């Protein structure tokens, strides 16, 4: 993979993220807003490239903008919240970011300083878990929990809870309730599609249960095989949605990470090579390619796409001590409980 994206090109891509980082440390979408999940993903990518100052400014942004309940505003523009609800997967991802930072840098003092931020965030997340085990996607600005859960979001939260548990043990403040929540969530993600809103046209709902660690082994390979032809366009990458003729860099690179996590490095490497057509001369990446019309779609270069490319390259090359942060997200899943319905006798 170093022949596809060597250290110099990887650094150039990380610098393209740093170039759009706001003065206050936030890493925005092309539209100008910052959300915590994509911001953290960009910090992880810049850490892979060794951009220490930019990464630490980014974590200070998270410290400043975290609210008392542990969440972050859904969207922040110019340092001000413009959408005030708090998304569960946004709040949860801080655990993955801080754990990744600890893996790569070994900076124990940083992990301990950020621990209260992580603890408050994951408490917010776990409070949104239903009796069955899924975690609803949002708490509104008025404090009302959403009525539905999202499969992609819950799959990401599963990874976050697993690393939250490890971080808690590392700092000497065990959180057994998070481990129980992760077990319950992992089971629902793997076995209860009815628990989630129907977003099956999106490729993320296809691969994220594997990427987040809830589905692994034979079940993971079967899941990926079932929709491979639906979402993967040979020679181009992965579609974002099944019914539109465009592939996207971020989804393709997340699929690369998914394949790497289950040991399928050959296909992962080929997909990673395919997506290099999106690379701009400055090291940034176009968000997507509309292959029916042969044009960039949307016509933008996004930091989150560049971040996904860097993390995929790191995983494929084992370039840093954080390269396995997606590979190692799995954990034994607890047996079904009466609450999820698996052990409830059917009635005829």
C-alpha positions in Angstrom: 0.0 0.0 0.0 2.9 2.4 0.5 3.2 2.4 -3.3 -0.4 3.8 -3.5 -0.1 6.3 -0.6 3.4 6.6 0.7 4.4 8.7 3.8 4.8 11.9 1.8 1.5 11.7 0.1 -0.2 10.7 3.4 1.3 13.8 5.1 0.1 16.0 2.2 -3.4 14.7 2.7 -3.3 15.4 6.4 -2.1 18.9 5.7 -5.1 19.4 3.5 -7.3 18.7 6.6 -5.2 21.1 8.7 -5.5 23.7 6.0 -9.3 24.0 6.6 -9.1 23.7 10.4 -10.7 26.7 12.0 -8.7 29.0 14.2 -10.6 27.7 17.2 -9.6 24.1 16.4 -12.8 22.8 14.8 -12.6 20.9 11.5 -15.6 21.8 9.4 -17.6 20.1 6.7 -17.5 21.8 3.3 -20.7 23.6 4.3 -18.9 25.2 7.2 -20.3 23.5 10.3 -18.5 21.2 12.7 -20.0 18.0 14.2 -18.1 16.1 16.9 -18.0 12.7 15.0 -16.4 13.9 11.8 -14.2 16.3 13.7 -12.8 13.4 15.8 -12.2 11.3 12.7 -10.2 14.2 11.3 -8.1 14.5 14.5 -7.4 10.7 14.3 -6.2 11.1 10.7 -4.0 14.1 11.5 -2.5 12.1 14.4 -1.5 9.3 12.1 0.5 11.9 10.1 2.0 13.4 13.2 0.3 16.8 13.2 0.5 17.1 16.9 -0.4 20.8 17.5 -3.4 20.6 15.2 -4.7 17.5 16.9 -4.4 18.9 20.4 -6.2 22.1 19.3 -8.9 19.9 18.0 -9.4 18.1 21.3 -9.4 21.5 23.1 -12.4 22.4 20.8 -14.2 19.3 22.1 -13.5 20.2 25.7 -14.8 23.7 25.2 -18.0 22.7 23.3 -19.1 19.7 25.4 -22.3 20.5 27.3 -23.1 19.6 30.9 -25.1 16.5 29.9 -22.0 15.1 28.0 -23.2 15.8 24.5 -22.1 18.2 21.8 -24.4 20.3 19.6 -25.4 18.6 16.4 -23.8 21.4 14.4 -21.5 24.3 15.4 -20.7 27.2 13.0 -18.4 30.0 13.9 -18.1 28.7 17.4 -21.9 28.8 18.0 -24.4 26.0 18.1 -26.8 26.2 15.1 -28.5 22.8 15.7 -28.9 22.1 19.4 -29.9 18.4 19.6 -27.3 16.0 20.8 -26.6 12.8 18.8 -25.7 9.7 20.6 -23.0 8.5 18.1 -21.4 12.0 18.0 -21.0 11.9 21.8 -19.8 8.3 21.9 -17.0 8.8 19.4 -14.8 10.7 21.8 -13.9 7.4 23.4 -12.5 6.1 20.1 -10.5 9.3 19.5 -8.9 9.4 23.0 -8.1 5.7 22.9 -6.5 6.1 19.5 -4.5 9.1 20.7 -3.3 7.0 23.6 -2.3 4.1 21.4 -0.4 6.3 19.0 1.3 8.7 21.4 1.4 6.8 24.7 0.5 10.1 26.4 -1.1 8.9 29.6 -1.4 12.4 31.0 -3.6 13.4 28.0 -5.8 10.4 28.4 -6.3 11.1 32.0 -7.1 14.8 31.4 -9.7 13.9 28.8 -11.2 11.1 30.9 -13.9 13.2 32.5 -15.0 14.3 29.0 -15.2 10.7 27.9 -17.0 9.6 31.0 -19.6 12.3 30.8 -20.2 11.6 27.1 -20.6 7.9 27.4 -23.0 8.3 30.4 -25.1 10.5 28.1 -25.1 7.8 25.5 -25.9 4.9 27.8 -28.8 6.9 29.2 -30.4 6.7 25.7 -30.4 2.9 25.6 -33.8 1.1 25.4 -34.8 -2.0 27.3 -34.2 -4.1 24.2 -30.6 -2.7 23.9 -30.5 -0.3 21.0 -29.5 3.3 21.6 -31.8 6.0 20.2 -30.1 8.5 17.9 -30.7 11.8 19.6 -31.8 13.8 22.6 -33.4 17.0 21.5 -32.6 20.4 22.8 -35.7 20.2 25.0 -34.3 17.0 26.5 -36.6 14.5 24.8 -35.2 11.2 23.6 -35.8 10.2 20.0 -38.2 7.4 19.3 -35.9 5.5 16.9 -32.4 4.1 16.6 -30.1 4.0 13.6 -28.1 0.9 12.7 -25.0 2.7 11.5 -24.9 5.0 14.6 -25.4 2.1 17.0 -22.7 0.1 15.3 -20.3 3.0 15.8 -21.4 3.4 19.4 -20.6 -0.3 19.9 -17.0 0.4 19.0 -17.0 3.5 21.2 -18.3 1.7 24.3 -15.7 -1.1 23.9 -12.9 1.5 23.9 -14.6 3.4 26.7 -14.4 0.3 28.8 -10.7 -0.1 28.0 -10.0 3.5 28.7 -11.9 3.3 32.0 -9.7 0.4 33.1 -6.6 2.2 32.0 -7.3 5.2 34.2 -8.4 3.1 37.1 -12.1 4.0 37.0 -13.9 0.9 35.7 -17.4 1.3 34.2 -19.0 -2.2 34.2 -22.3 -0.7 33.1 -20.8 0.4 29.9 -19.6 -3.1 29.2 -23.1 -4.4 29.8 -24.5 -1.8 27.5 -22.0 -2.7 24.8 -22.9 -6.4 25.1 -26.6 -5.7 24.8 -26.1 -3.2 22.0 -23.8 -5.6 20.1 -26.5 -8.4 20.3 -29.2 -6.1 19.0 -27.0 -4.8 16.1 -26.2 -8.4 15.1 -29.6 -10.1 15.6 -32.4 -7.6 15.6 -32.7 -5.5 12.4 -36.3 -4.7 13.4 -34.9 -2.5 16.2 -33.6 0.1 13.7 -35.1 2.6 11.2 -35.0 1.3 7.7 -32.0 2.9 6.0 -31.0 -0.2 3.9 -30.4 1.8 0.8 -27.3 3.3 2.5 -24.1 1.3 2.2 -23.1 2.3 5.8 -26.0 0.2 7.2 -24.5 -2.7 5.2 -20.9 -2.7 6.4 -21.0 -0.7 9.7 -22.2 -3.6 11.9 -19.0 -5.3 10.9 -16.8 -2.2 11.1 -18.1 -1.4 14.6 -17.2 -4.9 15.9 -20.7 -6.2 16.6 -20.6 -8.7 13.7 -17.4 -10.7 13.0 -16.4 -14.1 11.9 -18.5 -16.1 9.5 -21.5 -13.8 10.0 -19.4 -10.8 8.9 -18.2 -12.5 5.7 -21.8 -13.6 4.9 -23.1 -10.1 5.5 -20.5 -8.5 3.2 -21.1 -11.1 0.5 -24.9 -10.6 0.6 -24.8 -6.9 -0.6 -21.4 -6.7 -2.3 -22.8 -6.5 -5.8 -25.4 -4.0 -4.7 -23.0 -1.4 -3.4 -19.5 -2.1 -4.9 -18.9 -0.8 -8.5 -15.9 -2.7 -9.9 -12.9 -0.5 -10.5 -14.6 2.5 -8.8 -15.4 1.9 -5.2 -18.5 1.8 -3.0 -21.8 3.6 -3.6 -23.1 5.8 -0.9 -26.7 4.7 -1.7 -27.8 1.7 -3.7 -30.0 3.5 -6.1 -27.7 6.3 -7.2 -24.8 6.1 -9.7 -22.1 7.6 -7.5 -19.3 6.2 -5.4 -17.9 8.1 -2.4 -14.4 8.1 -1.0 -15.4 8.0 2.7 -17.7 5.0 2.4 -15.2 3.2 0.2 -12.4 3.7 2.7 -14.6 2.7 5.6 -15.4 -0.5 3.6 -11.6 -0.9 3.2 -11.3 -0.7 7.0 -14.1 -3.2 7.3 -12.5 -5.7 5.0 -9.2 -5.2 6.9 -10.9 -5.9 10.2 -12.1 -9.3 8.9 -8.7 -10.2 7.3 -9.7 -9.6 3.7 -6.7 -7.4 2.8 -6.6 -8.3 -0.9 -10.0 -6.8 -1.6 -9.3 -4.0 0.8 -6.2 -3.1 -1.1 -7.9 -3.1 -4.5 -10.7 -0.9 -3.3 -8.2 1.5 -1.7 -6.3 1.7 -5.1 -9.6 2.3 -6.9 -10.5 5.3 -4.8 -7.3 7.1 -5.6 -9.0 8.6 -8.7 -10.6 11.0 -6.2 -7.2 12.5 -5.2 -6.6 16.2 -5.9 -3.2 17.5 -6.7 -3.0 19.2 -3.3 -3.6 15.9 -1.4 -7.2 16.4 -0.6 -10.0 14.1 -1.9 -13.2 14.8 -3.8 -16.1 13.5 -1.9 -17.6 11.4 -4.7 -17.7 10.5 -8.4 -20.9 10.4 -10.4 -20.0 7.7 -12.9 -23.1 8.0 -15.1 -22.2 11.6 -15.9 -18.4 11.4 -15.3 -18.2 14.3 -12.9 -17.4 15.0 -9.2 -20.5 14.7 -7.1 -21.0 16.6 -4.9 -18.5 19.2 -6.3 -16.5 19.5 -3.1 -13.4 18.1 -1.4 -14.2 17.1 2.2 -11.9 16.7 5.2 -13.8 13.7 6.4 -13.0 11.9 3.1 -9.4 12.7 3.4 -9.5 11.4 7.0 -11.0 8.1 5.9 -8.3 7.7 3.3 -5.6 8.2 5.9 -7.1 5.8 8.4 -7.5 3.2 5.7 -3.9 3.6 4.6 -2.7 3.3 8.2 -4.7 0.1 8.7 -3.4 -1.5 5.5 0.2 -0.7 6.3 0.1 -1.1 10.1 1.8 2.3 10.0 1.1 3.4 13.6 0.2 1.7 16.9 -3.3 2.9 16.3 -3.7 1.0 13.0 -5.9 -1.7 14.5 -8.4 0.6 16.2 -11.2 -0.8 13.9 -9.7 -4.3 13.7 -9.7 -4.7 17.5 -13.2 -3.3 18.2 -14.8 -6.7 18.6 -15.6 -8.4 21.9 -17.6 -11.4 23.0 -21.3 -10.5 22.8 -23.6 -11.4 25.7 -26.2 -14.1 25.3 -29.8 -12.9 24.5 -31.9 -11.7 27.3 -35.6 -11.7 27.9 -35.7 -8.0 27.1 -34.6 -8.4 23.5 -37.2 -11.0 22.8 -34.9 -13.8 21.6 -35.8 -16.0 24.5 -39.5 -15.2 24.5 -41.5 -18.3 23.4 -43.5 -17.8 20.2 -47.3 -18.2 20.4 -49.4 -20.0 17.8 
